[in-house]
């Protein structure tokens, strides 16, 4: 394959009808972060107070995890704010990846919570620590389950609607907290029926849940940072582009930067195709891809001369 005089448009970007002002999406994200942070702060503080009084390590781990969600919400908020900055000569693609970098902070907080909860649980198991005020502890765990389920569902809905991997990751973190609250409750119920070791074991189970979601969140964020995309997106882009009149063959690439999916198509056309016609073919490819890949918010077309 070689470039010739007729086709010299190495890369051209075209406006897309699917691209809209995301100010409304950002307001939704900021509202979701603020509401979830307030709810989790209240739940976490209640659980922490009762955990300190009762000596329940399972409830302590759950409280720490809830309070860690407040810090991760702050990280998500900072990521959204930073991503609003306009492109510069030094950062021509803008700062949208700040949202993905915030996801790294979310993952680190999850792993930190796992370390603290695991240490306290193992220590109590080895030292045969006692647990008191079981009624209050069970009530606090129930409040943790309800609060985290509500927050997780809310953030997950908003995150999927605005295509934010970081907010979806944060929602999974909150969903985990509901499971850890359930684990803490089971541990306290076990102590109530005479199994003194149940609270420490429940704390270890809660730690295992934390590690599981920590792994999932870390994998999701790493996938974004390494420019991973659903292979179906590439296949759809190449198929749709090749079906456009004038395109003999097409190669596609794509990557996410924050909440923006950037698709690049290299189309091979007749070597005698004039530049203006190659440009128009690119616009036709963009129009063909827009309804097939609605999450595409950036499109770049490169025309290449097909091999004789």
N, C-alpha and C positions, 0 to 999 in steps of 0.2 A: 504494500500500500504506500502511496506516495502523494504528496500534495502537488497540485499543478496550478497554473495561472488562473484557471477559471474559478477555483474554490479556494479562497484565502481567508475565510472567516474562522479564525481559530477558536473563538469562544464568544458567544453572544447571549446575553440574558434578556428575557422578555418579561414584561409585567403579566401577572396572572390574575384572572377574575376571582380566584379563590382567596387571594390575599386581602385581608381587611385589617383595619386598625385594631390592635389587640389591647387597647386601653381598658375595654370592658373586661377582658379576660384577666388582666393584671389586677383590676379592682376585686374581681371574684377571688383571686388567689390571696390577696392581702387580707380580705375579709375572712377567708377560711383559716388562714394562719392565726389571725387575732382571736377568733372565736374558739378555735381548738386549743390554743395556748391558755386562754382563761379557764376553760373547762377542765383541762388536765392539771393546771396548777392547783385548782380547788380540790380536785379528787386526790392528787398526790399529797397535798399537805394534810388532808384528813387522814389518809392512810399512814403517813409518816408519823403523825402524832400518836395514833393508836398503836402502831408497830413499836414505837419507843416505850410506850407504857406496858404493852403486853409481852414484849420480848419475842415476837414472831418474826423470824428471819424471812419466811415466805412473804409475809405482808411487807416487810422492809424492802425486799427486792422489788416487789410490785410497785411500792411507793417511789423508789429510786427510778424505776423505769418510767413511771408516769411523769415525774419531775424532769427526767432527761428529755421527754417529749417537748417540754417547754423550751429547752435550749435548742433542740433540733428545729422547732418552729421558728426560733429566732434566726437560725442559719438559713432556713428556707426563705424567710423574709429578706434577709440580706442578699441572697442570691437573686431573688426577683428584682430587687431595687437596682442591683449592679447591672443586670441584664438590660435595663432600660437605656443605658448609655449608648449614644450614637457611635457609628463606626469612625475610626480615625485612620491616619496614614499608617500608624504602627499596628493597629488592630482593625484591618479593613473589613473583617466579618462581624465587627461589633463585639459585644461582651455577653452574648447569649449563653456561652458555655459557663458563665458564672453560676447558672442554675444547676448544671451538672456537677460543678466543683462543690456546691453546697451539699449535694448528695453525698460526697465523700465525708463531710462533717457529720451527716446523719448516721452513716455507717460506723464511724469512729465512736460516736456516743453510744450506739447500740452495743458495740463490743465492750466499751467501758462499763456499761451497766451489767453486762454478763459477768465481767470479772469481779465486780463488787458483790453481786448477788451470790455467785458461786463460792467466793471466799467465806462470806458470812454463813452460808448454809453448811458447808463442810466443817467449819469451825464449831458450829452449834452441835452438829451430829457427833463429832468426836468428843465434845465436852459434856454431852448430855444436858444441854441447857433446858430450862423450864419455860413454859408458855402460859400466860394468864389472860384474864379479861377476854375470854373466848367469844362471848356474845358480841361485844363491840368489834372484835376483830372480824368475825364473820359478816357483820353488817357493813364494815368498811370494805371488805372484799367484794360484797354484792354491789356496793356503790361504784367500785372500780370497774366491774364488769359492764354495768349499764353505761357509765360515762364514756368508757373507751369504745364501746360499740357504736355509740352515737357519733363520737368524734371521727372514728375510722370511716364510717359510711359516708359522712359529710365530706371529708377530705378526699376520699377515693372518687366520689362522684365529681367533685370539682376538678381533681387532677386529670381524670380521663377526659372530661369535657374540654379542658384547655390544653391537653396533650403534654402535661408536665410529668416527666419521669421522676423528678425529685419529690413532687407532692404525692405521687402514687406510692413512692418508697416510704414517705413519712406516714401515709395512711396505713401501710402494712405494719409499720412500727406501732401505731396505735391499736391495730387489730391484735397484735401480739400481746399488748398490755391487757386486753380483755381475757385472753387465754391464761396469762400469768395470774390475773386476779382470780380466775376460776381455780387454778392450781393452788393458790394461797388459801382459798376457801375450803377446798378439800382437805388440805393439811390441817387446818384449824378444826374442821369437823372430826378428823381422825384423832386429834388430841382430845377432843371432847368425849370421845367414846373410849378413851383409855390408851391410845397409842401415842406415848410421849414423843416418840421419834418422828411422827408423821409430819410435823411442821418443817423439820430440817430436810426430810426427804422431798417434801413439796417444794422447798426452796431450790433444791437441786433440779427438780423437774422444771420449775420456772426458768432456771438458768439455761436448761437445754432448749426450751422454747425460744428464749432470747437469742441463743446462738444460731438456731435454725433460720429465724427471720433475718438475723444479721448477715448470714451467708447469702440469702436470697437478695437482700437489698444491695449488698456489695457486688454481687454478680450483675444485677441490673444496671447499676451505675457504671461498672467497668465496661459493660457492653456498649453503653452510650459513648463513654470516653474513648473507646477503641474504634469508634465509627461503625459499630455493628448495626445492621438493619435487618428487617424481615426479608429473606430471600425472595418472597413473593413480590415485594416492591420492585426489585430489579427485573424479575421475569415479566411483570406487567408493563414496566416502562419499555423494555426492549420489544415486546410483542406489539404494543400500541404504536411505538415509533416506526417499526418495520412495516406496519399496515398503512402508513401515510404515503400518498403518491409522491414519487421522487426519491424515496428512501429505499436503497437496495439492501441495506443491512444496518444493524444498530447495536452499539454496546452502551450499557448504562452503569452508572455508579450513583450511590446515594449515601447521605450521612445526616445525622441529627446534630444541630447545634442548639442546645436548649430545647425549645419547643418548635423549632423550625426544621422541617425536612427539606434538605437541599438535594435536588435530583440533577444529575449531569448526563446528557445523552450525546454520544458521538455517533453521528449518522453518516453512512457512506453513500454518496450520490454519484451520478454520472460525471466523469471528469470534465465534461464540456458544460456543466451547469454554471451559469453566470452567478456572480456573487449575490446580486439582488434576488435571484430565484432561490438560491441556497438559504438566504435569510428568510424568505417567505415560507420555505419548507420547514424551517425551524419553528416559525410561529404556528404553523399547522400542527407540528408535533406537540408543542406546548398546549395547544387547544385540545388535542386528543388525549393528553395525559391528565389534564386537570380534573375531568369527571371520574377517571379511573383511579387516580391517587389523590383524593380530596385533601389529605394532610400535607401535600406538597405545597410549600410556600415560597420556594425558590427554584427556578429552572434555568439551566445553562445548556446552550446548544453549541456543538462543535461540528462543523461540516468537513468531511474528508472525502478525497477522491477515491472511488472504488478501483480495485485492481482490474486492469484490462484483461 
